[in-house]
Amino acid sequence: MFDFLEGYDLLGAFWVTVQLTFWSALGSLLWGTLLAAMRVGPVPLMRGFASAYVGIVRNIPLTVIIVFTSLGLFQTLGISLGADRFATINFRLAVLGLTAYTSAFVCEALRSGINTVPLGQVEAARALGLSFPQTLRLIVLPQAFRSVVGPLANVLIALTKNTTVAAAIGVAEAALLMREMIENEAQLILISAIFAFGFLCLTLPTGLLLGRLARKAAVKR
């Protein structure tokens, strides 16, 4: 029944998906946290930039962003992100596009967590002489992260599924292999079931693990 799988690197394709998810999640967490800090910061210019970024990026389809990284950044501007092989360039461009898109949702999740921190704690920190960056780093963000583990888990699951868009610029991840197999084999339902099961194996444990972590890390009010 599964003889048609011979000659296809199924595990390799899903490994590329895992790498896309990991690096994009890391970049999104860093950039999204910085955006959230700017959105609640005291500098109007930074607040305006972060608000505009989130508002614009969240309303642009991910496919448009991914294709722009290839056609706009690489083919038009010659930006290769330090790579010289075409496959590596596409992979890094896909990570960049996924990071740019997902960080907007990370920012909003974190901002909602920041809003749950009691104002009295912030005022107490100011009374002690802590600066805004110190207050954010030592008091606000630790509590905010604890309160938004669940929403961040949903963002990570969505990111895992969104990696399929990287096939639009030729990244050899699971969705690209699935399309190739459907074109070459007369096993549409079976192939779809295999890849659906593969993504389920990636997302379900993540959701269960982070859901358990969210319950343990919840801030007691």
GROMACS elastic network, one bead per residue, 0.5 to 0.9 nm:
[ bonds ]
;  ai    aj funct       b0    kb
    1     4     6  0.75673   500
    2     5     6  0.57021   500
    2     6     6  0.80274   500
    2   190     6  0.88732   500
    3     6     6  0.59068   500
    4     7     6  0.78040   500
    4     8     6  0.83827   500
    4   181     6  0.89644   500
    4   185     6  0.73938   500
    4   187     6  0.86447   500
    5     8     6  0.56544   500
    5     9     6  0.82339   500
    5    10     6  0.78277   500
    5   181     6  0.86249   500
    6     9     6  0.81158   500
    8    11     6  0.87707   500
    8    12     6  0.88945   500
    8    13     6  0.89980   500
    8   177     6  0.78903   500
    8   181     6  0.81003   500
    9    12     6  0.52125   500
    9    13     6  0.62857   500
    9    14     6  0.88640   500
    9   177     6  0.82175   500
   10    13     6  0.52509   500
   10    14     6  0.64672   500
   10    15     6  0.86466   500
   10   174     6  0.73983   500
   10   177     6  0.75261   500
   10   178     6  0.89001   500
   11    14     6  0.51989   500
   11    15     6  0.60442   500
   11    16     6  0.87042   500
   11   174     6  0.87195   500
   12    16     6  0.63569   500
   12    17     6  0.87394   500
   12   172     6  0.86695   500
   12   173     6  0.78936   500
   12   174     6  0.84057   500
   13    16     6  0.52164   500
   13    17     6  0.64824   500
   13    18     6  0.88603   500
   13   172     6  0.61437   500
   13   175     6  0.82212   500
   13   176     6  0.82345   500
   13   177     6  0.67619   500
   14    18     6  0.62198   500
   14    19     6  0.86437   500
   14   173     6  0.61106   500
   14   174     6  0.52373   500
   14   175     6  0.89403   500
   14   198     6  0.76709   500
   14   199     6  0.84508   500
   15    19     6  0.62494   500
   15    20     6  0.85800   500
   15   173     6  0.76293   500
   15   174     6  0.83981   500
   16    19     6  0.50461   500
   16    20     6  0.60945   500
   16    21     6  0.85392   500
   16    91     6  0.88215   500
   16   171     6  0.83819   500
   16   172     6  0.69633   500
   16   173     6  0.51680   500
   16   174     6  0.75173   500
   17    20     6  0.50610   500
   17    21     6  0.61426   500
   17    22     6  0.86049   500
   17   160     6  0.74554   500
   17   163     6  0.64726   500
   17   164     6  0.78856   500
   17   172     6  0.85302   500
   17   173     6  0.52635   500
   17   174     6  0.63262   500
   17   175     6  0.88344   500
   18    21     6  0.50807   500
   18    22     6  0.61003   500
   18    23     6  0.87101   500
   18   160     6  0.77191   500
   18   163     6  0.89492   500
   18   173     6  0.88752   500
   18   202     6  0.81002   500
   19    22     6  0.50754   500
   19    23     6  0.61493   500
   19    24     6  0.82570   500
   20    23     6  0.55902   500
   20    24     6  0.58898   500
   20    25     6  0.82632   500
   20    91     6  0.76046   500
   20    92     6  0.87099   500
   20    94     6  0.77141   500
   20    95     6  0.61205   500
   20    98     6  0.85115   500
   20   160     6  0.80983   500
   20   163     6  0.66570   500
   20   166     6  0.88799   500
   20   173     6  0.85088   500
   21    24     6  0.52594   500
   21    25     6  0.57933   500
   21    26     6  0.84602   500
   21    95     6  0.81806   500
   21    98     6  0.86955   500
   21   156     6  0.79378   500
   21   159     6  0.65246   500
   21   160     6  0.54681   500
   21   161     6  0.88305   500
   21   162     6  0.88224   500
   21   163     6  0.68170   500
   22    25     6  0.51896   500
   22    26     6  0.61929   500
   22    27     6  0.86758   500
   22   160     6  0.88071   500
   23    26     6  0.51152   500
   23    27     6  0.61604   500
   23    28     6  0.84475   500
   23    95     6  0.66216   500
   23    99     6  0.83151   500
   24    27     6  0.51315   500
   24    28     6  0.58766   500
   24    29     6  0.84377   500
   24    94     6  0.85495   500
   24    95     6  0.51821   500
   24    96     6  0.72267   500
   24    97     6  0.84986   500
   24    98     6  0.58923   500
   24   100     6  0.87468   500
   24   102     6  0.80033   500
   24   159     6  0.79741   500
   25    28     6  0.50361   500
   25    29     6  0.60206   500
   25    30     6  0.86419   500
   25    95     6  0.89892   500
   25    98     6  0.84694   500
   25    99     6  0.69805   500
   25   102     6  0.78972   500
   25   103     6  0.84562   500
   25   155     6  0.89782   500
   25   156     6  0.67646   500
   25   159     6  0.74788   500
   25   160     6  0.89368   500
   26    29     6  0.52595   500
   26    30     6  0.64141   500
   26    31     6  0.87208   500
   26    99     6  0.82315   500
   27    30     6  0.52667   500
   27    31     6  0.60640   500
   27    32     6  0.81206   500
   27    95     6  0.82559   500
   27    96     6  0.81507   500
   27    98     6  0.88868   500
   27    99     6  0.56083   500
   27   100     6  0.83901   500
   27   103     6  0.77339   500
   28    31     6  0.52214   500
   28    32     6  0.54187   500
   28    33     6  0.80570   500
   28    98     6  0.79449   500
   28   100     6  0.69821   500
   28   101     6  0.80832   500
   28   102     6  0.58074   500
   28   104     6  0.80569   500
   28   105     6  0.87783   500
   28   106     6  0.68265   500
   28   107     6  0.87659   500
   29    32     6  0.51430   500
   29    33     6  0.58977   500
   29    34     6  0.85423   500
   29    99     6  0.85028   500
   29   102     6  0.86148   500
   29   103     6  0.64860   500
   29   106     6  0.65079   500
   29   107     6  0.82917   500
   30    33     6  0.53106   500
   30    34     6  0.63818   500
   30    35     6  0.87497   500
   30   103     6  0.80224   500
   31    34     6  0.51016   500
   31    35     6  0.61604   500
   31    36     6  0.86267   500
   31    99     6  0.78959   500
   31   100     6  0.80582   500
   31   103     6  0.59345   500
   31   104     6  0.85533   500
   31   106     6  0.85303   500
   31   107     6  0.81221   500
   32    36     6  0.61254   500
   32    37     6  0.85912   500
   32    99     6  0.88146   500
   32   100     6  0.88082   500
   32   102     6  0.79209   500
   32   104     6  0.60945   500
   32   105     6  0.75003   500
   32   106     6  0.50720   500
   32   108     6  0.81580   500
   32   110     6  0.79587   500
   33    36     6  0.50514   500
   33    37     6  0.61931   500
   33    38     6  0.86537   500
   33   103     6  0.79993   500
   33   106     6  0.71898   500
   33   107     6  0.59240   500
   33   110     6  0.70119   500
   33   111     6  0.88087   500
   33   141     6  0.88066   500
   34    37     6  0.50532   500
   34    38     6  0.62558   500
   34    39     6  0.86546   500
   34    50     6  0.89426   500
   34   107     6  0.78873   500
   35    38     6  0.50607   500
   35    39     6  0.61520   500
   35    40     6  0.88428   500
   35    46     6  0.86649   500
   35    47     6  0.85772   500
   35    49     6  0.87446   500
   35    50     6  0.55128   500
   35    51     6  0.84182   500
   35    53     6  0.85875   500
   35    54     6  0.83651   500
   35   103     6  0.80206   500
   35   104     6  0.78201   500
   35   106     6  0.88413   500
   35   107     6  0.58396   500
   35   108     6  0.88923   500
   36    39     6  0.50229   500
   36    40     6  0.64754   500
   36    41     6  0.84365   500
   36    50     6  0.75326   500
   36   104     6  0.89033   500
   36   106     6  0.82122   500
   36   108     6  0.70178   500
   36   109     6  0.86975   500
   36   110     6  0.63281   500
   36   111     6  0.56125   500
   36   114     6  0.85866   500
   37    40     6  0.54778   500
   37    41     6  0.58387   500
   37    47     6  0.86972   500
   37    50     6  0.88840   500
   37   107     6  0.84841   500
   37   110     6  0.89643   500
   37   111     6  0.81356   500
   37   133     6  0.86647   500
   37   136     6  0.76430   500
   37   141     6  0.88759   500
   38    42     6  0.80196   500
   38    43     6  0.76826   500
   38    44     6  0.89180   500
   38    45     6  0.89458   500
   38    46     6  0.53590   500
   38    47     6  0.52960   500
   38    48     6  0.85651   500
   38    49     6  0.81256   500
   38    50     6  0.61153   500
   38    51     6  0.86881   500
   39    42     6  0.85906   500
   39    43     6  0.89135   500
   39    44     6  0.88711   500
   39    46     6  0.69401   500
   39    48     6  0.75309   500
   39    49     6  0.82374   500
   39    50     6  0.56104   500
   39    51     6  0.64241   500
   39   107     6  0.85837   500
   39   111     6  0.77884   500
   40    43     6  0.87610   500
   40    47     6  0.67858   500
   40   111     6  0.76596   500
   40   114     6  0.84600   500
   41    44     6  0.77948   500
   41    46     6  0.73930   500
   41    47     6  0.65099   500
   41   132     6  0.76916   500
   41   133     6  0.88205   500
   42    46     6  0.82428   500
   42    47     6  0.76866   500
   42   132     6  0.81420   500
   43    46     6  0.55174   500
   43    47     6  0.63154   500
   43    48     6  0.87326   500
   44    47     6  0.50136   500
   44    48     6  0.60250   500
   44    49     6  0.85520   500
   45    48     6  0.51434   500
   45    49     6  0.61789   500
   45    50     6  0.86723   500
   46    49     6  0.50511   500
   46    50     6  0.60948   500
   46    51     6  0.84489   500
   47    50     6  0.52776   500
   47    51     6  0.60371   500
   47    52     6  0.84785   500
   48    51     6  0.51673   500
   48    52     6  0.60052   500
   48    53     6  0.84462   500
   49    52     6  0.51801   500
   49    53     6  0.60058   500
   49    54     6  0.86259   500
   50    53     6  0.50542   500
   50    54     6  0.61652   500
   50    55     6  0.84718   500
   50   104     6  0.89663   500
   50   107     6  0.89932   500
   51    54     6  0.53348   500
   51    55     6  0.60333   500
   51    56     6  0.85120   500
   52    55     6  0.51081   500
   52    56     6  0.59621   500
   52    57     6  0.83734   500
   53    56     6  0.53278   500
   53    57     6  0.58925   500
   53    58     6  0.82467   500
   53   104     6  0.74869   500
   54    57     6  0.53958   500
   54    58     6  0.58374   500
   54    59     6  0.84974   500
   54   101     6  0.87992   500
   54   103     6  0.83524   500
   54   105     6  0.77628   500
   54   107     6  0.77791   500
   54   108     6  0.80263   500
   55    58     6  0.56962   500
   55    59     6  0.66437   500
   55   104     6  0.81513   500
   56    59     6  0.54922   500
   56    60     6  0.66117   500
   57    60     6  0.52962   500
   57    61     6  0.82076   500
   57    62     6  0.87033   500
   57    65     6  0.86403   500
   57   100     6  0.76957   500
   57   101     6  0.60820   500
   57   102     6  0.89205   500
   57   104     6  0.67760   500
   58    61     6  0.77735   500
   58    62     6  0.87172   500
   58   101     6  0.68104   500
   58   102     6  0.83889   500
   58   104     6  0.63451   500
   58   105     6  0.74023   500
   59    62     6  0.89819   500
   60    63     6  0.84526   500
   60    64     6  0.69267   500
   60    65     6  0.72516   500
   60   101     6  0.84879   500
   61    64     6  0.54424   500
   61    65     6  0.67751   500
   61    66     6  0.89973   500
   61   101     6  0.88577   500
   62    65     6  0.51010   500
   62    66     6  0.61879   500
   62    67     6  0.85822   500
   62    97     6  0.78072   500
   62    98     6  0.75836   500
   62   101     6  0.67126   500
   62   162     6  0.80386   500
   62   165     6  0.74149   500
   63    66     6  0.51429   500
   63    67     6  0.60560   500
   63    68     6  0.83975   500
   63   165     6  0.60843   500
   63   166     6  0.80829   500
   63   168     6  0.74485   500
   64    67     6  0.52613   500
   64    68     6  0.60030   500
   64    69     6  0.87309   500
   65    68     6  0.50626   500
   65    69     6  0.63874   500
   65    97     6  0.58415   500
   65    98     6  0.81202   500
   65   100     6  0.83420   500
   65   101     6  0.76186   500
   66    69     6  0.52917   500
   66    70     6  0.68415   500
   66    71     6  0.89346   500
   66    93     6  0.75115   500
   66    94     6  0.60581   500
   66    95     6  0.89057   500
   66    96     6  0.83020   500
   66    97     6  0.51347   500
   66    98     6  0.72757   500
   66   165     6  0.73768   500
   66   166     6  0.67404   500
   66   168     6  0.75587   500
   66   169     6  0.73445   500
   67    70     6  0.52807   500
   67    71     6  0.60497   500
   67    72     6  0.77778   500
   67    94     6  0.87476   500
   67    97     6  0.85826   500
   67   166     6  0.85538   500
   67   168     6  0.68584   500
   67   169     6  0.63834   500
   68    71     6  0.51107   500
   68    73     6  0.67394   500
   68    74     6  0.87183   500
   68    97     6  0.83645   500
   69    72     6  0.55148   500
   69    74     6  0.65575   500
   69    75     6  0.87418   500
   69    79     6  0.89645   500
   69    90     6  0.86552   500
   69    93     6  0.57378   500
   69    94     6  0.73069   500
   69    96     6  0.76866   500
   69    97     6  0.64307   500
   69   169     6  0.88917   500
   70    73     6  0.57982   500
   70    74     6  0.51265   500
   70    75     6  0.62859   500
   70    76     6  0.84781   500
   70    89     6  0.87874   500
   70    90     6  0.70484   500
   70    93     6  0.66582   500
   70    94     6  0.82655   500
   70   169     6  0.66397   500
   71    74     6  0.59457   500
   71    76     6  0.61596   500
   71    77     6  0.86266   500
   71   169     6  0.89596   500
   72    75     6  0.60195   500
   72    76     6  0.50466   500
   72    77     6  0.63990   500
   72    78     6  0.85013   500
   72    79     6  0.88361   500
   73    76     6  0.58625   500
   73    77     6  0.50110   500
   73    78     6  0.62098   500
   73    79     6  0.53125   500
   73    80     6  0.78129   500
   73    93     6  0.84234   500
   74    77     6  0.55959   500
   74    80     6  0.57433   500
   74    81     6  0.87414   500
   74    89     6  0.82857   500
   74    90     6  0.88541   500
   74    93     6  0.82266   500
   75    78     6  0.55217   500
   75    79     6  0.77281   500
   75    80     6  0.89450   500
   76    79     6  0.81914   500
   77    80     6  0.89822   500
   79    82     6  0.81228   500
   79    89     6  0.89952   500
   80    83     6  0.56484   500
   80    84     6  0.72293   500
   80    86     6  0.89023   500
   80    88     6  0.89685   500
   80    89     6  0.56817   500
   80    90     6  0.85013   500
   80    92     6  0.82465   500
   80    93     6  0.78539   500
   81    84     6  0.88021   500
   81    89     6  0.68554   500
   81    92     6  0.69493   500
   81    93     6  0.76137   500
   82    89     6  0.79897   500
   83    86     6  0.78718   500
   83    88     6  0.61483   500
   83    89     6  0.54814   500
   83    92     6  0.82568   500
   84    87     6  0.87853   500
   84    88     6  0.72931   500
   84    89     6  0.68574   500
   85    88     6  0.53146   500
   85    89     6  0.61605   500
   85    90     6  0.87228   500
   86    89     6  0.50845   500
   86    90     6  0.62286   500
   86    91     6  0.86138   500
   87    90     6  0.52585   500
   87    91     6  0.62109   500
   87    92     6  0.87662   500
   87   170     6  0.77880   500
   87   171     6  0.67245   500
   87   172     6  0.79943   500
   88    91     6  0.50155   500
   88    92     6  0.61985   500
   88    93     6  0.85093   500
   88   171     6  0.86226   500
   89    92     6  0.52843   500
   89    93     6  0.60870   500
   89    94     6  0.85357   500
   90    93     6  0.50330   500
   90    94     6  0.60219   500
   90    95     6  0.85956   500
   90   166     6  0.84041   500
   90   169     6  0.66036   500
   90   170     6  0.69470   500
   90   171     6  0.60011   500
   91    94     6  0.51203   500
   91    95     6  0.63099   500
   91    96     6  0.86994   500
   91   166     6  0.80067   500
   91   169     6  0.88292   500
   91   170     6  0.85946   500
   91   171     6  0.58530   500
   91   172     6  0.84452   500
   92    95     6  0.50165   500
   92    96     6  0.61824   500
   92    97     6  0.86601   500
   93    97     6  0.61855   500
   93    98     6  0.85793   500
   93   166     6  0.89967   500
   93   169     6  0.89305   500
   94    97     6  0.50929   500
   94    98     6  0.60525   500
   94    99     6  0.83742   500
   94   163     6  0.82263   500
   94   165     6  0.86054   500
   94   166     6  0.57209   500
   94   169     6  0.78667   500
   94   171     6  0.76776   500
   95    98     6  0.51590   500
   95    99     6  0.59193   500
   95   100     6  0.84801   500
   95   163     6  0.88199   500
   95   166     6  0.85979   500
   96    99     6  0.51123   500
   96   100     6  0.60913   500
   96   101     6  0.86416   500
   97   100     6  0.51449   500
   97   101     6  0.62374   500
   97   102     6  0.85627   500
   97   166     6  0.88878   500
   98   101     6  0.52038   500
   98   102     6  0.58900   500
   98   103     6  0.82468   500
   98   159     6  0.76121   500
   98   162     6  0.78665   500
   98   163     6  0.74771   500
   98   166     6  0.85338   500
   99   102     6  0.52816   500
   99   103     6  0.57520   500
   99   104     6  0.87339   500
  100   103     6  0.56630   500
  100   104     6  0.71948   500
  101   104     6  0.59224   500
  101   105     6  0.76111   500
  102   105     6  0.53901   500
  102   106     6  0.63795   500
  102   107     6  0.86963   500
  102   155     6  0.74360   500
  102   156     6  0.86444   500
  102   158     6  0.88352   500
  102   159     6  0.69370   500
  103   107     6  0.59591   500
  103   108     6  0.86258   500
  104   107     6  0.51049   500
  104   108     6  0.64636   500
  104   109     6  0.87934   500
  105   108     6  0.51630   500
  105   109     6  0.62017   500
  105   110     6  0.85799   500
  105   152     6  0.85809   500
  105   155     6  0.69671   500
  106   109     6  0.51276   500
  106   110     6  0.61109   500
  106   111     6  0.84944   500
  106   151     6  0.85535   500
  106   152     6  0.66367   500
  106   155     6  0.70035   500
  107   110     6  0.51856   500
  107   111     6  0.60213   500
  107   112     6  0.86476   500
  108   112     6  0.62561   500
  108   113     6  0.86689   500
  109   112     6  0.53107   500
  109   113     6  0.64919   500
  109   114     6  0.88516   500
  109   148     6  0.64960   500
  109   151     6  0.62715   500
  109   152     6  0.67034   500
  109   155     6  0.86983   500
  110   114     6  0.61321   500
  110   115     6  0.86495   500
  110   141     6  0.82394   500
  110   144     6  0.63277   500
  110   145     6  0.67670   500
  110   147     6  0.86963   500
  110   148     6  0.65757   500
  110   151     6  0.87915   500
  110   152     6  0.82548   500
  111   115     6  0.62725   500
  111   116     6  0.88804   500
  111   144     6  0.78953   500
  112   115     6  0.51782   500
  112   116     6  0.67785   500
  112   144     6  0.78910   500
  112   147     6  0.88808   500
  112   148     6  0.78218   500
  113   116     6  0.52906   500
  113   117     6  0.71544   500
  113   140     6  0.88553   500
  113   141     6  0.82415   500
  113   143     6  0.75598   500
  113   145     6  0.67216   500
  113   146     6  0.80837   500
  113   147     6  0.57054   500
  113   148     6  0.56989   500
  114   117     6  0.55630   500
  114   118     6  0.89547   500
  114   140     6  0.62950   500
  114   141     6  0.67649   500
  114   143     6  0.75816   500
  114   145     6  0.82589   500
  114   147     6  0.86600   500
  115   118     6  0.77654   500
  115   119     6  0.85858   500
  115   144     6  0.79533   500
  116   119     6  0.86461   500
  116   143     6  0.84308   500
  116   144     6  0.71702   500
  116   147     6  0.79423   500
  117   120     6  0.85512   500
  117   121     6  0.74659   500
  117   122     6  0.81409   500
  117   139     6  0.86885   500
  117   140     6  0.64268   500
  117   141     6  0.89093   500
  117   143     6  0.67999   500
  117   144     6  0.68824   500
  118   121     6  0.57064   500
  118   122     6  0.72196   500
  119   122     6  0.52356   500
  119   123     6  0.63014   500
  119   124     6  0.86250   500
  120   123     6  0.50268   500
  120   124     6  0.60139   500
  120   125     6  0.85414   500
  121   124     6  0.50260   500
  121   125     6  0.61982   500
  121   126     6  0.87174   500
  121   139     6  0.77081   500
  121   140     6  0.84144   500
  122   125     6  0.50740   500
  122   126     6  0.63568   500
  122   127     6  0.86638   500
  122   135     6  0.68384   500
  122   136     6  0.86324   500
  122   139     6  0.76480   500
  122   140     6  0.75914   500
  123   126     6  0.50890   500
  123   127     6  0.61802   500
  123   128     6  0.87065   500
  124   128     6  0.63179   500
  124   129     6  0.88396   500
  125   128     6  0.51252   500
  125   129     6  0.65910   500
  125   130     6  0.55628   500
  125   131     6  0.81529   500
  125   132     6  0.89258   500
  125   134     6  0.87411   500
  125   135     6  0.62098   500
  125   139     6  0.80666   500
  126   129     6  0.50755   500
  126   130     6  0.52466   500
  126   131     6  0.68387   500
  126   132     6  0.79412   500
  126   135     6  0.76206   500
  127   130     6  0.74594   500
  130   133     6  0.81274   500
  130   134     6  0.58048   500
  130   135     6  0.59767   500
  131   134     6  0.52021   500
  131   135     6  0.60841   500
  131   136     6  0.85476   500
  132   135     6  0.50739   500
  132   136     6  0.60549   500
  132   137     6  0.85328   500
  133   136     6  0.50832   500
  133   137     6  0.60182   500
  133   138     6  0.84288   500
  134   137     6  0.51182   500
  134   138     6  0.57786   500
  134   139     6  0.78370   500
  135   138     6  0.54396   500
  135   139     6  0.53765   500
  135   140     6  0.63537   500
  135   141     6  0.85354   500
  136   139     6  0.57689   500
  136   141     6  0.56173   500
  136   142     6  0.84194   500
  137   140     6  0.64247   500
  137   141     6  0.56683   500
  137   142     6  0.71951   500
  138   141     6  0.69575   500
  138   142     6  0.68011   500
  139   142     6  0.61004   500
  139   143     6  0.68038   500
  139   144     6  0.88726   500
  140   143     6  0.56005   500
  140   144     6  0.60630   500
  140   145     6  0.87334   500
  141   145     6  0.59503   500
  141   146     6  0.84793   500
  142   145     6  0.54203   500
  142   146     6  0.64501   500
  142   147     6  0.89237   500
  143   146     6  0.51552   500
  143   147     6  0.63454   500
  143   148     6  0.88862   500
  143   218     6  0.87689   500
  143   219     6  0.69018   500
  144   147     6  0.52397   500
  144   148     6  0.63799   500
  144   149     6  0.88902   500
  144   219     6  0.88691   500
  145   148     6  0.53425   500
  145   149     6  0.62633   500
  145   152     6  0.87877   500
  145   217     6  0.88788   500
  146   149     6  0.58606   500
  146   150     6  0.89830   500
  146   214     6  0.71031   500
  146   216     6  0.89602   500
  146   217     6  0.53049   500
  146   218     6  0.56523   500
  146   219     6  0.64068   500
  147   150     6  0.77112   500
  147   151     6  0.87643   500
  147   214     6  0.74344   500
  147   217     6  0.73058   500
  147   218     6  0.55163   500
  147   219     6  0.61385   500
  148   151     6  0.52906   500
  148   152     6  0.60477   500
  148   153     6  0.84442   500
  148   214     6  0.75642   500
  148   218     6  0.84127   500
  149   152     6  0.51245   500
  149   153     6  0.60510   500
  149   154     6  0.87919   500
  149   210     6  0.68051   500
  149   211     6  0.75752   500
  149   213     6  0.72720   500
  149   214     6  0.50523   500
  149   215     6  0.86898   500
  149   217     6  0.78603   500
  149   218     6  0.82711   500
  150   153     6  0.50561   500
  150   154     6  0.65477   500
  150   155     6  0.88625   500
  150   207     6  0.85534   500
  150   210     6  0.67299   500
  150   211     6  0.59497   500
  150   213     6  0.83183   500
  150   214     6  0.55663   500
  150   215     6  0.84948   500
  151   154     6  0.50981   500
  151   155     6  0.63887   500
  151   156     6  0.87580   500
  152   156     6  0.61794   500
  152   157     6  0.86388   500
  152   210     6  0.86707   500
  153   156     6  0.50412   500
  153   157     6  0.62301   500
  153   158     6  0.85915   500
  153   206     6  0.74471   500
  153   207     6  0.62288   500
  153   210     6  0.59522   500
  153   211     6  0.73598   500
  153   214     6  0.88476   500
  154   157     6  0.51145   500
  154   158     6  0.61465   500
  154   159     6  0.85107   500
  154   207     6  0.74123   500
  155   158     6  0.50774   500
  155   159     6  0.60725   500
  155   160     6  0.87009   500
  156   160     6  0.62470   500
  156   161     6  0.87973   500
  156   203     6  0.85260   500
  156   206     6  0.82897   500
  156   207     6  0.86895   500
  157   160     6  0.51325   500
  157   161     6  0.65532   500
  157   162     6  0.86239   500
  157   202     6  0.85384   500
  157   203     6  0.56656   500
  157   204     6  0.84360   500
  157   206     6  0.73428   500
  157   207     6  0.71325   500
  158   161     6  0.52323   500
  158   162     6  0.60153   500
  158   163     6  0.87918   500
  158   203     6  0.87465   500
  159   163     6  0.63084   500
  160   163     6  0.55535   500
  160   164     6  0.80118   500
  160   199     6  0.80279   500
  160   202     6  0.77735   500
  160   203     6  0.71076   500
  161   164     6  0.61091   500
  161   165     6  0.84522   500
  161   199     6  0.74418   500
  161   203     6  0.82920   500
  162   165     6  0.57697   500
  162   166     6  0.79622   500
  163   166     6  0.55526   500
  163   167     6  0.79940   500
  163   173     6  0.79536   500
  163   174     6  0.86901   500
  163   175     6  0.83110   500
  164   167     6  0.58656   500
  164   168     6  0.82477   500
  164   173     6  0.71533   500
  164   174     6  0.68977   500
  164   175     6  0.50964   500
  164   176     6  0.75741   500
  165   168     6  0.57419   500
  165   169     6  0.82219   500
  165   175     6  0.78175   500
  166   169     6  0.58259   500
  166   170     6  0.68390   500
  166   171     6  0.56160   500
  166   172     6  0.82888   500
  166   173     6  0.75072   500
  166   175     6  0.82433   500
  166   176     6  0.82852   500
  167   171     6  0.51033   500
  167   172     6  0.67593   500
  167   173     6  0.67171   500
  167   174     6  0.82364   500
  167   175     6  0.61717   500
  167   176     6  0.50202   500
  167   177     6  0.87158   500
  168   171     6  0.75025   500
  168   176     6  0.81398   500
  170   173     6  0.84926   500
  170   176     6  0.72423   500
  171   176     6  0.71872   500
  172   175     6  0.80022   500
  172   176     6  0.58315   500
  172   177     6  0.67970   500
  173   176     6  0.56609   500
  173   177     6  0.65381   500
  173   178     6  0.88230   500
  174   177     6  0.52341   500
  174   178     6  0.60950   500
  174   179     6  0.87167   500
  174   195     6  0.74645   500
  174   198     6  0.88822   500
  174   199     6  0.89348   500
  175   179     6  0.62342   500
  175   180     6  0.86500   500
  175   195     6  0.81477   500
  176   179     6  0.52031   500
  176   180     6  0.63121   500
  176   181     6  0.87117   500
  177   180     6  0.50027   500
  177   181     6  0.60934   500
  177   182     6  0.85641   500
  178   181     6  0.51128   500
  178   182     6  0.61320   500
  178   183     6  0.85977   500
  178   191     6  0.70964   500
  178   192     6  0.76097   500
  178   195     6  0.71879   500
  179   182     6  0.51887   500
  179   183     6  0.62456   500
  179   184     6  0.87298   500
  180   183     6  0.51865   500
  180   184     6  0.62840   500
  180   185     6  0.85179   500
  181   184     6  0.50995   500
  181   185     6  0.56279   500
  181   186     6  0.86530   500
  181   187     6  0.84231   500
  181   188     6  0.85694   500
  181   191     6  0.74341   500
  182   185     6  0.53846   500
  182   186     6  0.68925   500
  182   187     6  0.69074   500
  182   188     6  0.58575   500
  182   191     6  0.70518   500
  182   192     6  0.85026   500
  183   186     6  0.79434   500
  183   188     6  0.89764   500
  185   188     6  0.74919   500
  185   191     6  0.87332   500
  186   189     6  0.89397   500
  187   190     6  0.54315   500
  187   191     6  0.58871   500
  187   192     6  0.84315   500
  188   191     6  0.53183   500
  188   192     6  0.60899   500
  188   193     6  0.85732   500
  189   192     6  0.51792   500
  189   193     6  0.61147   500
  189   194     6  0.86698   500
  190   193     6  0.50582   500
  190   194     6  0.61976   500
  190   195     6  0.88015   500
  191   194     6  0.51167   500
  191   195     6  0.63913   500
  191   196     6  0.85395   500
  192   195     6  0.53607   500
  192   196     6  0.60041   500
  192   197     6  0.85108   500
  193   196     6  0.50244   500
  193   197     6  0.60319   500
  193   198     6  0.85127   500
  194   197     6  0.51761   500
  194   198     6  0.62014   500
  194   199     6  0.88594   500
  195   199     6  0.62573   500
  195   200     6  0.84322   500
  196   199     6  0.53160   500
  196   200     6  0.61222   500
  196   201     6  0.86788   500
  197   201     6  0.61886   500
  197   202     6  0.87661   500
  198   201     6  0.51546   500
  198   202     6  0.65853   500
  198   203     6  0.89446   500
  199   203     6  0.61313   500
  199   204     6  0.82970   500
  200   203     6  0.52424   500
  200   204     6  0.55465   500
  200   205     6  0.83252   500
  201   204     6  0.58560   500
  201   205     6  0.67349   500
  201   206     6  0.88098   500
  202   205     6  0.64839   500
  202   206     6  0.67864   500
  203   206     6  0.51493   500
  203   207     6  0.61543   500
  203   208     6  0.87137   500
  204   207     6  0.51758   500
  204   208     6  0.62390   500
  204   209     6  0.85846   500
  205   208     6  0.50947   500
  205   209     6  0.59313   500
  205   210     6  0.84171   500
  206   209     6  0.52306   500
  206   210     6  0.60202   500
  206   211     6  0.82024   500
  207   210     6  0.53754   500
  207   211     6  0.57606   500
  207   212     6  0.84865   500
  208   211     6  0.50498   500
  208   212     6  0.61977   500
  208   213     6  0.85989   500
  209   212     6  0.52730   500
  209   213     6  0.62408   500
  209   214     6  0.86634   500
  210   214     6  0.59520   500
  210   215     6  0.86197   500
  211   214     6  0.50287   500
  211   215     6  0.64859   500
  211   216     6  0.88433   500
  212   215     6  0.52663   500
  212   216     6  0.64426   500
  212   217     6  0.86874   500
  213   216     6  0.51161   500
  213   217     6  0.59461   500
  213   218     6  0.83554   500
  214   217     6  0.51535   500
  214   218     6  0.58130   500
  215   218     6  0.54342   500
  216   219     6  0.87394   500
  217   220     6  0.89033   500
